[in-house]
Structures are given as structure tokens and as C-alpha cells.
Amino acid sequence: MEIFGIPLQAFMGQLLLGLVNGAFYALLSLGLAVIFGLLGIVNFAHGALYMLGAFAAWIMLDKFGINYWYALFLAPLAVGALGMVIERLFLKHLYKLDPLYGLLLTFGLALIAEGLFRELYGVSGQNYNVPELLSGATNLGFMVLPNYRAWVVLVSLAVCLGTWYVIERTRLGAYLRAGTENAQLVQAFGINVPLMVMCTYGAGAALAALAGVLAAPIIQVNPLMGSNLIIVVFAVVVIGGMGSILGSVVSGLGLGLIEGMTRVFYPEASNIVVFVIMVIVLMIRPNGLFGKEN
């Protein structure tokens, strides 16, 4: 059976690959949207935090024998704690300044992290095996579905939806939004706004690290894995709307699928299709698909 002249198995395989990439785009852009939407920081270190999450999982396994399932929780916690330290030491001084200062600072931090890990481990990738429980594949008849890739998509969707619910539908989310808009008023109600801001940045960093752990068994863990992805993720955030949680998730998944389909019908354009869409969206809706009008 063929679809538009493409064998069904090849077509579905590329669709799955696009969905997996979209899951990573959604998870990474979610962290960026949380940090920018609530703190106003353009976090260029997000790719480095993603890389640190993957390396944390690999180091835990290689040096300490800590398996994937523990690393899935411990690595985001460790990187999230590092994010809190970064926020307290550096970013807290920049909130009242132009966002360009935050971008430059986080870009510098990303370069430092990548340079350090490149010096320690080189540029060749480190292998991280798929956990035994998720190894193998399931034959769906029309295609063979790798179990681990299905797991990545499901976890990413669950985390994205859970984060959206917390920020948009809970009292904690209301405090976060209010604290970034009028910190003095919220503090008057006895809420520790600096602590809340620190935890918000830590949560965004943890989301990036979680994406890194999920990616480790799929791609080789290397110091440049974040820088290779962050530009595309920024484009996803811009398309969805800077600071829009829902926009980041929907755009990430949708653009991953579009990228996958482009590989089927016009492979030469697969590396630029996201940026072409970004240009078109910005021409029509400068605030992004889900962004709020100024």
C-alpha cells in the first residue's frame, strides 16, 4: 500500500520520527515558554541545560551504576537545582533591565558549559542504551513502532499537559502569574516572591534536563547536542507565541510532524521548513499563533 506514491511503512516511519522530534520540541519550548512567560528571560542556556540533563544521566550510569529510571528523576532534580543557583547568582540582577542582557548572559553560560564538557569528554558522542523494559518494538501491522519512541511521546505529552494545567488552572499558577506582574502586591499577602521566581527558573531548567534524559538513548550524548537544537526550539516558541504555554506545546508537536512529512515529500527543505513557517507566521501574526496582542 502506498500514500502519494510513498510506501505506507516509510510514510508512517517518517510520521513517527516527526512526532518524536515534535515531542522534544514541545518539551524544550515548554521550558523556554515558562521561563520567558513568567520571568521575561530569553534563556539561551536552555540547550546547555538539555545537554546537562543527558550528560547527568550518562554519568550516573557510567560512574555510579544508576539506571535510567532513577536518572529520569535525579537528573532533572540536579539540573533544576543548578538552575536555581544560576537564577540567584546571576539572573535576579537582570529582571529590571532590557531582556537583551538576559539573553547575552545565558548565551555566555551556554558557551561555558559546552566548552567545559567538550574539554572533558570531547565532541564524540557517548552511547546510552535503551532501558531493557522499553527495548524492542511493537508490530502494528502497517509499521513497526519502537517502544522507546512511543514512551518518549507519551511522557512528553503528559509533562506538557501537566505543566499547562498547573500554570493555567491552579492556585499556584495564579500566584506565579501574579508574582511576575505585581511582585509587591503578592508579597503583601505573605508570599515569598523571590523564592517562587527561583523555583520557576529551576522548573524550566528541570524540563530541559528531562528532555535531555529522554533523548539520551535516541541520540548520542555529546556537548553540542543542545546547540544543534536550540535555534529550532526558539523558532517553535516564536511561532507558538513567546511565553505561551499552550502555543509551545501545540507548535512543537505540529512542527515536528510537518518536518517529518517534509522529509518524505521534499527532503531538501526539511532543515528549513520550521524557519519558513516562522517567517510566514510573523508576517501574519507578529505575536505568534497563540501570543497575546500588545
C-alpha positions as CSV (number, residue, x, y, z in Angstrom):
1,M,0.0,0.0,0.0
2,E,1.2,3.5,-0.9
3,I,0.3,7.0,0.1
4,F,1.1,9.6,-2.6
5,G,3.5,7.2,-4.1
6,I,5.3,6.6,-0.8
7,P,5.2,3.1,0.8
8,L,3.0,3.1,3.8
9,Q,5.7,1.8,6.2
10,A,8.1,4.5,5.1
11,F,5.4,7.2,5.3
12,M,4.4,6.1,8.8
13,G,8.0,5.8,9.9
14,Q,8.7,9.4,9.0
15,L,5.5,10.5,10.6
16,L,6.6,8.8,13.8
17,L,10.0,10.4,13.6
18,G,8.3,13.8,13.2
19,L,6.1,13.1,16.2
20,V,9.2,12.1,18.3
21,N,11.0,15.3,17.2
22,G,7.9,17.2,17.9
23,A,7.7,15.8,21.4
24,F,11.2,17.1,22.1
25,Y,10.4,20.5,20.5
26,A,7.3,20.7,22.7
27,L,9.1,19.8,25.9
28,L,12.0,22.1,25.3
29,S,9.9,25.0,24.1
30,L,7.7,24.5,27.1
31,G,10.6,25.2,29.5
32,L,11.5,28.2,27.4
33,A,8.0,29.5,27.5
34,V,7.7,29.0,31.2
35,I,10.9,31.0,31.9
36,F,10.1,33.8,29.4
37,G,6.4,34.0,30.1
38,L,6.8,34.2,33.9
39,L,10.3,35.8,34.2
40,G,10.8,37.7,31.0
41,I,14.2,36.0,30.5
42,V,15.2,34.8,27.0
43,N,17.0,31.7,28.2
44,F,19.7,30.9,25.6
45,A,21.2,28.4,28.1
46,H,18.2,26.1,27.6
47,G,20.1,24.0,25.1
48,A,23.0,23.6,27.5
49,L,20.6,22.6,30.3
50,Y,19.2,20.0,27.9
51,M,22.7,18.7,27.3
52,L,23.5,18.7,31.0
53,G,20.4,16.5,31.6
54,A,21.6,14.0,29.1
55,F,25.2,14.0,30.5
56,A,23.9,13.7,34.1
57,A,22.0,10.5,33.1
58,W,25.1,9.1,31.3
59,I,27.4,10.0,34.2
60,M,25.0,8.4,36.7
61,L,25.0,5.2,34.7
62,D,28.7,5.1,33.7
63,K,30.2,6.2,37.0
64,F,27.7,5.2,39.7
65,G,25.6,2.5,38.0
66,I,22.4,4.5,38.5
67,N,19.9,3.2,35.9
68,Y,17.6,5.1,33.5
69,W,14.6,5.0,35.8
70,Y,16.3,6.7,38.6
71,A,18.1,9.1,36.3
72,L,14.8,10.1,34.9
73,F,14.0,11.8,38.2
74,L,17.5,12.6,39.6
75,A,19.0,14.3,36.5
76,P,16.1,16.9,36.3
77,L,16.4,17.5,40.0
78,A,20.1,18.1,39.8
79,V,19.9,20.4,36.8
80,G,16.9,22.1,38.3
81,A,18.9,22.8,41.4
82,L,21.7,24.2,39.2
83,G,19.1,26.4,37.5
84,M,18.1,27.8,40.9
85,V,21.7,28.7,41.7
86,I,22.1,30.4,38.3
87,E,18.9,32.4,39.0
88,R,20.1,33.5,42.4
89,L,23.7,34.3,41.4
90,F,23.1,36.0,38.0
91,L,19.6,36.4,36.7
92,K,18.0,38.1,39.6
93,H,20.0,41.2,38.9
94,L,18.7,41.5,35.4
95,Y,14.9,41.4,35.7
96,K,14.5,45.2,35.5
97,L,16.9,45.5,32.6
98,D,16.4,45.0,28.9
99,P,15.8,41.3,28.0
100,L,18.9,41.5,25.8
101,Y,21.1,41.4,28.9
102,G,19.5,38.1,30.0
103,L,20.0,36.7,26.5
104,L,23.6,37.6,26.5
105,L,24.2,36.3,30.0
106,T,22.5,32.9,29.3
107,F,24.3,32.7,25.9
108,G,27.6,33.1,27.7
109,L,26.7,30.5,30.3
110,A,25.8,28.1,27.5
111,L,29.2,28.6,25.8
112,I,30.9,28.0,29.1
113,A,29.0,24.7,29.8
114,E,29.6,23.4,26.2
115,G,33.2,24.3,26.3
116,L,33.8,22.6,29.7
117,F,32.1,19.4,28.6
118,R,33.8,19.4,25.2
119,E,37.2,19.7,27.1
120,L,36.2,16.9,29.4
121,Y,34.6,14.4,27.0
122,G,35.4,15.6,23.5
123,V,32.9,16.0,20.7
124,S,32.4,12.3,20.0
125,G,29.1,11.1,21.4
126,Q,28.6,8.8,24.4
127,N,26.3,5.8,24.0
128,Y,23.3,5.4,26.4
129,N,21.4,2.2,26.0
130,V,17.6,2.0,25.9
131,P,16.3,0.6,29.2
132,E,15.5,-3.1,28.9
133,L,11.9,-2.6,29.8
134,L,11.4,-0.3,26.8
135,S,13.6,-2.2,24.3
136,G,12.3,-3.8,21.2
137,A,9.3,-2.8,19.1
138,T,5.6,-3.5,18.5
139,N,4.4,-4.6,15.1
140,L,1.2,-2.6,14.4
141,G,0.7,-4.3,11.0
142,F,1.3,-1.2,8.9
143,M,4.5,-0.3,10.7
144,V,6.9,-1.3,13.4
145,L,6.7,1.0,16.4
146,P,9.9,1.2,18.6
147,N,8.7,1.0,22.2
148,Y,11.1,3.6,23.5
149,R,10.0,6.2,21.0
150,A,6.4,5.7,21.9
151,W,7.4,6.1,25.5
152,V,9.1,9.5,24.7
153,V,6.0,10.8,23.0
154,L,3.7,9.7,25.9
155,V,5.9,11.1,28.6
156,S,6.4,14.4,26.8
157,L,2.6,14.8,26.3
158,A,1.9,14.0,29.9
159,V,4.5,16.5,31.2
160,C,3.4,19.3,28.8
161,L,-0.2,18.9,29.7
162,G,0.6,18.7,33.4
163,T,2.7,21.8,33.3
164,W,0.0,23.7,31.4
165,Y,-2.6,22.7,33.9
166,V,-0.5,23.7,36.9
167,I,0.2,27.2,35.5
168,E,-3.2,27.9,34.0
169,R,-5.6,26.1,36.2
170,T,-4.2,26.0,39.8
171,R,-3.8,28.5,42.6
172,L,0.0,28.0,42.4
173,G,-0.1,29.1,38.8
174,A,-2.2,32.1,39.7
175,Y,0.4,33.1,42.3
176,L,3.2,32.7,39.7
177,R,1.5,34.8,37.2
178,A,0.5,37.5,39.7
179,G,4.0,37.5,41.2
180,T,5.6,38.3,37.9
181,E,3.1,41.1,37.1
182,N,3.0,42.7,40.6
183,A,5.5,41.3,43.0
184,Q,4.9,43.9,45.7
185,L,1.2,43.2,45.9
186,V,1.8,39.4,46.1
187,Q,4.4,39.8,48.7
188,A,1.9,41.8,50.8
189,F,-0.1,38.6,51.0
190,G,2.9,36.9,52.6
191,I,4.1,35.0,49.6
192,N,7.9,34.7,49.1
193,V,8.1,36.0,45.5
194,P,12.0,35.7,45.1
195,L,11.7,32.0,46.2
196,M,8.8,31.5,43.7
197,V,10.8,33.1,40.9
198,M,13.9,30.9,41.7
199,C,11.8,27.8,41.7
200,T,10.2,28.8,38.4
201,Y,13.6,29.0,36.7
202,G,14.6,25.8,38.3
203,A,11.5,24.1,37.0
204,G,12.2,25.4,33.5
205,A,15.8,24.0,33.7
206,A,14.4,20.7,35.0
207,L,12.1,20.4,32.0
208,A,15.1,20.9,29.7
209,A,17.0,18.3,31.6
210,L,14.1,15.8,31.4
211,A,14.1,16.2,27.6
212,G,17.9,15.5,27.7
213,V,17.4,12.3,29.7
214,L,14.6,11.2,27.3
215,A,16.9,12.0,24.3
216,A,20.0,10.2,25.6
217,P,19.0,6.7,24.4
218,I,18.0,8.0,21.0
219,I,20.9,10.2,20.1
220,Q,24.5,10.1,21.2
221,V,25.2,12.2,24.3
222,N,27.6,15.0,23.3
223,P,28.4,18.6,24.3
224,L,26.9,20.1,21.1
225,M,23.5,18.3,21.3
226,G,21.9,21.4,22.8
227,S,23.3,24.0,20.5
228,N,22.2,21.9,17.5
229,L,18.6,22.0,18.7
230,I,18.1,25.3,20.5
231,I,17.7,27.5,17.4
232,V,14.9,25.3,16.1
233,V,13.3,25.4,19.6
234,F,13.4,29.2,19.7
235,A,11.7,29.2,16.3
236,V,9.0,26.9,17.7
237,V,8.5,29.3,20.7
238,V,8.2,32.3,18.4
239,I,5.7,30.6,16.2
240,G,3.6,29.5,19.2
241,G,3.9,32.9,20.8
242,M,6.6,34.0,23.2
243,G,5.5,32.9,26.7
244,S,2.5,30.9,25.6
245,I,2.5,27.5,27.3
246,L,-0.2,26.1,25.0
247,G,1.3,27.6,22.0
248,S,4.7,26.0,22.7
249,V,3.2,22.5,23.1
250,V,0.9,22.7,20.0
251,S,3.5,24.3,17.8
252,G,6.2,21.9,18.9
253,L,4.2,18.8,18.1
254,G,2.7,20.3,14.9
255,L,6.1,21.5,13.5
256,G,7.7,18.1,14.3
257,L,5.0,16.4,12.2
258,I,5.4,19.0,9.4
259,E,9.2,18.5,9.5
260,G,8.7,14.7,9.3
261,M,6.3,15.0,6.3
262,T,8.7,17.4,4.6
263,R,11.4,14.7,4.8
264,V,9.1,12.4,2.8
265,F,8.0,14.7,0.1
266,Y,10.8,17.2,-0.2
267,P,13.8,16.2,1.9
268,E,16.0,19.1,0.8
269,A,13.6,21.5,2.7
270,S,13.3,19.6,5.9
271,N,16.0,21.6,7.7
272,I,14.5,25.0,6.8
273,V,10.7,24.3,6.9
274,V,10.4,25.4,10.5
275,F,12.1,28.7,9.8
276,V,10.0,29.3,6.6
277,I,6.8,28.8,8.7
278,M,8.2,31.1,11.3
279,V,8.7,33.9,8.8
280,I,5.2,33.4,7.4
281,V,3.6,33.4,10.9
282,L,5.5,36.5,11.9
283,M,4.3,38.3,8.8
284,I,0.6,37.4,9.5
285,R,0.7,37.3,13.4
286,P,3.8,39.1,14.8
287,N,2.9,37.8,18.3
288,G,2.7,34.2,17.2
289,L,-0.2,31.9,16.8
290,F,-1.2,31.8,20.5
291,G,0.6,35.0,21.6
292,K,-1.4,37.8,23.2
293,E,-1.9,41.0,21.3
294,N,0.0,44.0,22.7
